[in-house]
Amino acid sequence: MRRTGWIVVIGLALLLALPLRAPAATVTIYVLDAATGDTTTARHSILDSTGALKYNANVLNDIIVHLYEDGYYYTEGQTPIFPDPGMLRIRVGKGLEYETVNDTVWITGDTTFTRSLSRLIDMKTLGWYSGDCHTHINHSGGFYGLNTLSLHRVARAEDLNMSYGLDNGYFFIGTADPTSTADHLVYMSEEYRSDTYGHVDLLGLTSLITPTFSRWKPMLIDIADSARAQDALVVCAHPVPSGDPFDVTDWPGTGHARELPIGLLHDAYDAFEVMCYSNEPGNGIELQTWYQALNLGFRIPPVAGTDASINRLADGPAGAFRTYAYLSADSLTVANWNAAVDSGRTFVTNGPLFTDFRVNGALPGDSLMTVGTPLALSIDISLFSRLPVDRLELVVNGVVERTVEPGSPFASLDTTLTFTANESAWIAARVAGVENDWHVIGDTLFAHTAPVYVAIGNDPVADVAAANFFIDRLNDFQTVVITEGEFESAQDSLRVTAEIENALIYYGAFTATGVEGSTDVETSAGFDATPDTPIPAALPLNLRAAPTPFRAGTEVSLDVPSSKSGMPALLDVRVLDIGGRVVRTLHHQYRTAGSAAVSWDGRDEGGHRAPSGLYLVRATLLGKSETTRVVLIR
């Protein structure tokens, strides 16, 4: 969501500033699909010698003219325009898999031009289907009043297989829109907005979650629970639209993903908008936050959601940043596309296309597991790009471990790289190049795969710098809650502060010294769980310790529940003194579902005998904690 209302007045004046004299020439441009010979819907940007966008003002709403950069609009294959005699630049494109037209012609009178677009690659035949997770057709500040037919036209013009319109109440029916066709699905769903906690794309809702916005209640983890109950995907939208984490008054500060560190613990997100026009960096690509999450073992795939508002004059085109999801031999349906995203079988791009990425045969989203020994990896990567790129990089735990840089730009690549994993890791590929084409949005050519995950024994992916990154985010969030909080009740305030404290304890466990926290703050303690304030139940860890009192040692037992993904989750078990200080870490490893038991011999981290007294044993899993008491007698 971006505020571009100022452009409406300026743009309206420009669009309505039609010449009073008769046009000197009528120029009709036919755009054909080279394979069929039929006219095809496409994105046009036709400029005269002064650089002014030329369009037919008589069909303004039908072609949806935009003034972004040089300007562009959509047609169904032909529309007459009325330029003065002279040079005319004809530019036409249709998504990322077709060639583009970029011609200069001279106009002396009435003229008809025909241009054909050839498909250079058909990703569907390889099992990959494109989509935009985040568009709007009737956003605030819009110039046009559009409907789902408009979104479907844009989808055809941009060759988008899956288009999500997140306009909340507009045209919502809880299923694929009737305008959908076999190759171009449209689904109207919801962007839930919290000015405090951040925004989430809710993809595939069968019922709207209302109201569709909030400030201090509910938290996004509750919204995620409601969306998951409908089998909808929850996407962290434009996670960093602003560099100011303390502004909860105005956009873009109100879109900052402040609750992200907490949501990760609750497994609240199915995907992360790595590419979005609303991400703060100039190129709209947010890698740092995503990498930090992956570096703590959170398995969250990348998606692209442009946040394009096609009813606004100044917005960029839908689908110029896009998600490709791998359906293999499955047919294109909303359920299949969403399932592929949920499984982590994605890559994001504004141009380059990964036709294959496998690690020892494993696809993006898959896991490779071995017991205790280094693992030799063979990484197969295939790439096609309409425009040449400069380099391919193999990224392991956020670090570029291999670079393929032939010395001159390349448009296709088939390579096998080798790497030895000596520790648990996530492995992905990315590609970059210089943007030099009108049809590409952003200041660089870019694509990035979702990771393949490698687990060596019980060794977790655990990076101290990543933990400190989220601790800093949580401290900023805590400051916002303290200084700006306008809660309706003390219970609501305690709920949020308890979640923050709990998350600080969790991320602190990754650091060398740990983060001390109050032992009397539990996730579910002291809350009034009413129907309009959904409070997640405490995880059924069933933590217990016996014998107690004890002299030589006590055994701590608990039940590890399964995570949503079914993958191992980080279990942390610590002994604390009554002041909340860490005495001993008993366990800090990834565990699958089942029973677990660890023992404490009554000694501290240095191996010294702890004094007699009351101690607390705290187990933390997926951001939830349980505590039991033990008594040591000397």
KOLVO-434970 format. One line per 4 residues: number of its first residue (from 1); for each residue x, y, z of C-alpha. Coordinates in steps of 0.25 Angstrom, whole numbers. Example, Ala and Ser with C-alpha at 12.3 -4.5 7.8 and 13.67 -1.06 7.14 Angstrom:
BEGIN
1) 49:-18:31 ~ 55:-4:29
//
This chain:
BEGIN
1) 0:0:0 ~ 6:13:-4 ~ 0:27:-4 ~ 1:33:-18
5) -11:42:-17 ~ -3:54:-21 ~ -1:48:-35 ~ -16:47:-38
9) -18:62:-40 ~ -5:63:-48 ~ -8:51:-56 ~ -23:55:-58
13) -18:68:-64 ~ -8:61:-73 ~ -18:50:-78 ~ -29:60:-81
17) -20:70:-88 ~ -24:66:-102 ~ -21:74:-114 ~ -32:83:-119
21) -28:82:-134 ~ -30:69:-142 ~ -19:58:-141 ~ -10:58:-153
25) -9:43:-154 ~ -16:30:-150 ~ -7:19:-146 ~ -12:5:-143
29) -2:-5:-137 ~ -6:-20:-137 ~ 1:-29:-128 ~ 1:-44:-131
33) 4:-56:-124 ~ 15:-62:-134 ~ 11:-76:-131 ~ -4:-75:-135
37) -5:-62:-143 ~ -16:-57:-134 ~ -16:-43:-127 ~ -11:-44:-113
41) -12:-35:-101 ~ 1:-28:-97 ~ 7:-17:-90 ~ 9:-5:-99
45) 18:7:-97 ~ 17:16:-110 ~ 26:29:-109 ~ 27:41:-119
49) 39:48:-122 ~ 38:57:-109 ~ 36:44:-101 ~ 21:47:-98
53) 13:34:-97 ~ 3:32:-108 ~ -10:26:-106 ~ -25:26:-110
57) -32:35:-100 ~ -45:31:-105 ~ -43:17:-98 ~ -35:22:-86
61) -42:13:-76 ~ -42:1:-85 ~ -27:1:-87 ~ -23:6:-73
65) -13:16:-76 ~ -1:18:-66 ~ 9:29:-64 ~ 19:20:-57
69) 33:23:-63 ~ 31:26:-78 ~ 17:21:-77 ~ 10:8:-82
73) -4:3:-84 ~ -11:-10:-88 ~ -18:-14:-101 ~ -25:-26:-106
77) -16:-26:-119 ~ -19:-13:-126 ~ -23:1:-123 ~ -22:13:-132
81) -14:25:-127 ~ -13:39:-133 ~ 2:44:-133 ~ 7:56:-140
85) 16:52:-152 ~ 30:49:-148 ~ 38:38:-140 ~ 30:28:-132
89) 36:18:-123 ~ 28:5:-122 ~ 30:-4:-110 ~ 22:-16:-106
93) 24:-27:-96 ~ 17:-39:-90 ~ 22:-44:-78 ~ 36:-51:-76
97) 35:-63:-86 ~ 33:-55:-98 ~ 42:-46:-107 ~ 39:-31:-106
101) 37:-21:-118 ~ 46:-8:-117 ~ 45:-2:-131 ~ 47:13:-136
105) 38:16:-148 ~ 35:29:-156 ~ 20:34:-158 ~ 16:42:-170
109) 1:39:-170 ~ -9:28:-167 ~ -1:16:-164 ~ -3:1:-160
113) 8:-7:-153 ~ 8:-21:-149 ~ 17:-27:-139 ~ 18:-42:-135
117) 23:-47:-121 ~ 30:-60:-120 ~ 30:-69:-108 ~ 44:-71:-104
121) 42:-82:-94 ~ 29:-88:-88 ~ 31:-90:-73 ~ 18:-98:-72
125) 24:-109:-80 ~ 35:-110:-69 ~ 25:-110:-58 ~ 27:-95:-54
129) 15:-86:-53 ~ 16:-71:-50 ~ 8:-62:-41 ~ 7:-49:-34
133) 3:-51:-19 ~ -1:-36:-17 ~ -8:-27:-26 ~ -20:-17:-24
137) -31:-13:-34 ~ -38:-3:-25 ~ -28:3:-16 ~ -29:16:-9
141) -24:28:-17 ~ -28:21:-30 ~ -32:28:-43 ~ -40:17:-49
145) -51:9:-44 ~ -48:-6:-48 ~ -53:-20:-47 ~ -48:-34:-48
149) -49:-33:-63 ~ -38:-23:-63 ~ -29:-31:-54 ~ -31:-43:-64
153) -27:-34:-75 ~ -14:-30:-68 ~ -12:-45:-65 ~ -13:-48:-80
157) -4:-36:-84 ~ 6:-40:-74 ~ 5:-55:-76 ~ 2:-57:-61
161) -4:-71:-58 ~ -8:-67:-43 ~ -13:-53:-40 ~ -17:-50:-25
165) -25:-37:-24 ~ -25:-33:-9 ~ -36:-23:-9 ~ -43:-29:3
169) -58:-26:1 ~ -57:-23:-14 ~ -62:-35:-23 ~ -59:-45:-12
173) -66:-58:-14 ~ -57:-68:-6 ~ -53:-76:-19 ~ -46:-73:-32
177) -53:-62:-39 ~ -62:-65:-51 ~ -53:-58:-60 ~ -42:-68:-58
181) -38:-77:-70 ~ -29:-89:-71 ~ -16:-82:-72 ~ -20:-69:-64
185) -26:-71:-51 ~ -31:-59:-43 ~ -34:-59:-28 ~ -40:-48:-20
189) -35:-49:-5 ~ -30:-40:6 ~ -18:-32:11 ~ -20:-31:26
193) -13:-18:31 ~ -9:-15:45 ~ -2:-1:46 ~ 6:-7:58
197) 9:-21:55 ~ 10:-21:39 ~ 3:-26:27 ~ 0:-40:23
201) -5:-45:9 ~ -16:-56:12 ~ -17:-64:-1 ~ -29:-73:-3
205) -38:-69:8 ~ -52:-75:7 ~ -58:-64:17 ~ -52:-50:19
209) -46:-48:33 ~ -52:-35:38 ~ -50:-24:41 ~ -38:-25:31
213) -29:-15:39 ~ -25:-12:53 ~ -15:-5:61 ~ -13:-12:75
217) -22:-24:75 ~ -22:-35:70 ~ -8:-39:67 ~ -4:-45:54
221) -2:-58:60 ~ -17:-59:63 ~ -20:-54:48 ~ -11:-65:43
225) -18:-76:52 ~ -32:-71:46 ~ -26:-71:31 ~ -20:-85:33
229) -33:-90:38 ~ -38:-87:24 ~ -26:-94:18 ~ -21:-80:13
233) -7:-76:11 ~ -1:-65:20 ~ 10:-57:14 ~ 18:-46:21
237) 16:-34:12 ~ 26:-23:9 ~ 33:-27:22 ~ 42:-14:21
241) 35:-3:14 ~ 41:7:24 ~ 55:9:31 ~ 47:15:43
245) 42:4:52 ~ 36:14:62 ~ 26:21:52 ~ 12:15:54
249) 5:27:49 ~ 7:28:35 ~ 10:19:23 ~ 21:14:20
253) 24:12:35 ~ 10:6:37 ~ 14:-6:28 ~ 27:-10:36
257) 27:-24:39 ~ 29:-22:54 ~ 23:-35:59 ~ 31:-43:49
261) 41:-49:60 ~ 29:-54:68 ~ 21:-59:56 ~ 33:-67:52
265) 33:-74:65 ~ 18:-77:64 ~ 20:-83:50 ~ 11:-72:45
269) 16:-69:31 ~ 16:-78:19 ~ 24:-69:11 ~ 32:-56:11
273) 31:-45:0 ~ 45:-44:-4 ~ 42:-35:-16 ~ 31:-24:-15
277) 30:-10:-20 ~ 28:-6:-6 ~ 40:-11:1 ~ 49:0:4
281) 62:-3:-4 ~ 61:4:-17 ~ 61:-9:-24 ~ 50:-14:-16
285) 58:-27:-12 ~ 59:-30:3 ~ 69:-41:5 ~ 75:-37:19
289) 62:-40:27 ~ 59:-53:20 ~ 74:-58:21 ~ 74:-55:36
293) 61:-64:37 ~ 67:-75:29 ~ 80:-74:38 ~ 72:-78:50
297) 66:-90:44 ~ 52:-84:40 ~ 48:-90:27 ~ 41:-79:19
301) 40:-79:4 ~ 42:-66:-4 ~ 30:-60:-12 ~ 28:-47:-20
305) 16:-39:-19 ~ 17:-25:-26 ~ 7:-18:-18 ~ 3:-12:-31
309) -10:-4:-31 ~ -15:-5:-45 ~ -25:6:-43 ~ -15:16:-40
313) -8:25:-50 ~ 6:25:-44 ~ 8:10:-41 ~ 17:0:-47
317) 11:-12:-55 ~ 6:-25:-48 ~ 15:-37:-50 ~ 28:-29:-53
321) 32:-36:-40 ~ 27:-50:-40 ~ 27:-63:-33 ~ 29:-76:-40
325) 23:-88:-33 ~ 27:-103:-37 ~ 14:-111:-39 ~ 22:-122:-47
329) 11:-130:-54 ~ 0:-125:-46 ~ -10:-116:-54 ~ -12:-101:-51
333) -22:-99:-40 ~ -22:-89:-28 ~ -20:-101:-18 ~ -8:-107:-26
337) -1:-93:-28 ~ -3:-90:-13 ~ 2:-104:-9 ~ 14:-102:-17
341) 17:-89:-10 ~ 14:-95:4 ~ 24:-106:0 ~ 35:-96:-3
345) 36:-100:-18 ~ 38:-85:-22 ~ 47:-75:-29 ~ 45:-60:-30
349) 49:-52:-42 ~ 48:-39:-50 ~ 54:-46:-63 ~ 63:-58:-61
353) 57:-71:-61 ~ 62:-83:-53 ~ 58:-95:-61 ~ 64:-105:-51
357) 71:-105:-37 ~ 74:-117:-30 ~ 83:-121:-19 ~ 87:-136:-19
361) 74:-137:-27 ~ 66:-130:-16 ~ 56:-119:-21 ~ 55:-105:-14
365) 47:-107:-1 ~ 53:-121:1 ~ 62:-126:12 ~ 74:-134:12
369) 78:-141:25 ~ 91:-149:29 ~ 97:-154:42 ~ 109:-147:47
373) 118:-146:35 ~ 121:-136:24 ~ 112:-137:12 ~ 117:-136:-2
377) 107:-128:-10 ~ 105:-127:-25 ~ 96:-115:-29 ~ 90:-115:-43
381) 86:-101:-48 ~ 79:-97:-61 ~ 76:-83:-65 ~ 69:-76:-77
385) 68:-61:-78 ~ 63:-52:-89 ~ 73:-42:-85 ~ 88:-45:-82
389) 92:-46:-67 ~ 106:-44:-61 ~ 107:-55:-51 ~ 101:-67:-44
393) 103:-69:-29 ~ 102:-81:-20 ~ 97:-76:-6 ~ 100:-84:6
397) 95:-79:20 ~ 94:-65:14 ~ 109:-65:9 ~ 113:-66:-6
401) 121:-79:-7 ~ 122:-81:-22 ~ 121:-70:-33 ~ 119:-74:-48
405) 124:-61:-55 ~ 129:-65:-70 ~ 134:-51:-72 ~ 123:-47:-82
409) 108:-46:-80 ~ 101:-59:-83 ~ 86:-63:-86 ~ 86:-77:-83
413) 94:-87:-74 ~ 94:-101:-70 ~ 104:-104:-59 ~ 107:-113:-47
417) 114:-108:-35 ~ 120:-116:-24 ~ 120:-112:-9 ~ 123:-120:4
421) 114:-117:15 ~ 121:-118:28 ~ 109:-113:36 ~ 95:-111:35
425) 91:-101:24 ~ 81:-95:14 ~ 86:-95:0 ~ 80:-86:-11
429) 84:-80:-24 ~ 82:-65:-29 ~ 86:-58:-42 ~ 88:-43:-45
433) 91:-34:-56 ~ 89:-20:-61 ~ 75:-15:-65 ~ 76:-9:-78
437) 62:-11:-84 ~ 49:-3:-83 ~ 41:-15:-80 ~ 48:-19:-67
441) 44:-12:-54 ~ 55:-9:-44 ~ 70:-5:-45 ~ 76:-19:-47
445) 72:-32:-53 ~ 70:-42:-42 ~ 65:-56:-38 ~ 66:-64:-26
449) 62:-79:-23 ~ 56:-84:-10 ~ 66:-92:-2 ~ 69:-107:-1
453) 71:-110:14 ~ 83:-119:19 ~ 82:-125:33 ~ 95:-131:38
457) 91:-139:50 ~ 84:-131:61 ~ 93:-119:58 ~ 83:-107:56
461) 85:-95:46 ~ 88:-85:57 ~ 95:-72:55 ~ 98:-62:66
465) 97:-50:57 ~ 84:-54:52 ~ 79:-56:66 ~ 84:-42:70
469) 77:-36:58 ~ 64:-41:63 ~ 67:-37:77 ~ 69:-23:72
473) 56:-23:64 ~ 49:-28:77 ~ 55:-17:85 ~ 50:-7:75
477) 36:-13:75 ~ 36:-13:91 ~ 39:2:90 ~ 27:4:81
481) 18:-4:90 ~ 23:4:102 ~ 23:18:96 ~ 11:17:86
485) 2:6:92 ~ -13:9:92 ~ -18:-4:98 ~ -33:-6:102
489) -29:-14:114 ~ -17:-18:122 ~ -19:-32:117 ~ -17:-28:103
493) -4:-21:107 ~ 1:-32:115 ~ -2:-42:103 ~ 7:-34:94
497) 18:-31:104 ~ 18:-46:108 ~ 20:-50:94 ~ 32:-40:92
501) 38:-45:105 ~ 36:-59:101 ~ 43:-57:87 ~ 54:-49:94
505) 57:-62:102 ~ 56:-71:90 ~ 66:-62:81 ~ 75:-60:93
509) 77:-75:94 ~ 85:-74:81 ~ 95:-64:87 ~ 107:-67:95
513) 103:-62:108 ~ 88:-64:106 ~ 77:-53:110 ~ 71:-54:124
517) 56:-53:125 ~ 46:-53:136 ~ 42:-67:140 ~ 28:-63:144
521) 24:-58:130 ~ 17:-70:122 ~ 11:-69:109 ~ -3:-72:114
525) -2:-66:128 ~ -12:-55:132 ~ -20:-54:119 ~ -35:-53:118
529) -37:-62:106 ~ -50:-57:101 ~ -56:-61:87 ~ -51:-47:81
533) -37:-49:87 ~ -32:-62:82 ~ -21:-67:91 ~ -12:-79:86
537) -12:-90:96 ~ 1:-94:102 ~ 8:-105:95 ~ 6:-118:101
541) 20:-121:105 ~ 16:-128:118 ~ 29:-124:125 ~ 32:-132:137
545) 44:-135:146 ~ 47:-146:155 ~ 52:-149:165 ~ 50:-136:173
549) 56:-133:183 ~ 69:-140:178 ~ 84:-141:181 ~ 91:-148:170
553) 82:-144:158 ~ 68:-142:153 ~ 62:-146:139 ~ 54:-136:131
557) 44:-142:122 ~ 35:-135:112 ~ 27:-138:99 ~ 31:-131:86
561) 18:-128:78 ~ 19:-127:63 ~ 21:-114:55 ~ 12:-110:44
565) 23:-114:34 ~ 26:-127:41 ~ 41:-123:41 ~ 49:-123:53
569) 48:-111:63 ~ 58:-105:72 ~ 56:-109:86 ~ 63:-102:97
573) 63:-107:112 ~ 70:-99:123 ~ 72:-99:138 ~ 70:-85:144
577) 72:-80:158 ~ 60:-73:165 ~ 65:-60:160 ~ 64:-64:145
581) 79:-66:143 ~ 83:-78:134 ~ 90:-88:142 ~ 91:-99:132
585) 87:-102:117 ~ 82:-116:117 ~ 78:-117:102 ~ 78:-108:90
589) 76:-116:78 ~ 66:-118:67 ~ 56:-130:70 ~ 45:-137:63
593) 32:-140:69 ~ 32:-150:81 ~ 37:-152:95 ~ 50:-146:100
597) 58:-147:112 ~ 70:-140:118 ~ 76:-140:131 ~ 83:-130:141
601) 94:-135:150 ~ 92:-122:159 ~ 105:-115:153 ~ 106:-102:146
605) 111:-98:132 ~ 125:-99:138 ~ 124:-112:144 ~ 123:-107:158
609) 113:-112:168 ~ 101:-103:169 ~ 97:-100:183 ~ 84:-106:190
613) 71:-99:187 ~ 59:-97:178 ~ 62:-97:163 ~ 53:-95:150
617) 54:-104:138 ~ 49:-97:126 ~ 46:-103:112 ~ 44:-94:100
621) 39:-99:86 ~ 34:-91:75 ~ 33:-79:84 ~ 25:-85:95
625) 31:-89:109 ~ 27:-98:120 ~ 34:-98:134 ~ 34:-108:145
629) 41:-107:159 ~ 52:-116:165 ~ 59:-116:178 ~ 74:-119:180
633) 78:-124:193 ~ 93:-125:197
//
